[in-house]
Amino acid sequence: MPDRVLHATSTVESGSFCTARCTCGWRGPARRARSQARTDAERHLADAEAGPDTGSKSGRPLE
């Protein structure tokens, strides 16, 4: 669909912390573990792929 936003995630390190970011403007929380920042990005992509019709809230608690 031409009206869909492209989602491409990456992680950015700042000192002892790592943050997941997306080209749509989304930013995850600062994490000490890179693996957790990557998990945040994967969850964001899954939520974005599911779309707004399914209620983009995953129901998963933030760790």
FENTA-V766437 format. One line per field, one symbol per residue. ss: DSSP state (H for helix, E for strand, C for the rest). psi: psi as a letter, one per 30 degrees, with the letter a starting at -180 (. if undefined). A space follows every 10 residues. Layout:
# FENTA-V766437
ss: ???
psi: ???
This chain:
# FENTA-V766437
ss: CCCCCCCCEE EEEECCEEEE EECCCCECCC ECCHHHHHHH HHHHHHHHHH CHHHCCCCCC CCC
psi: kfgkkkjjll kkkjbglkkk llfffkkllk kfkeeeeeee eeeeeeeeef lffgjfkffk lk.
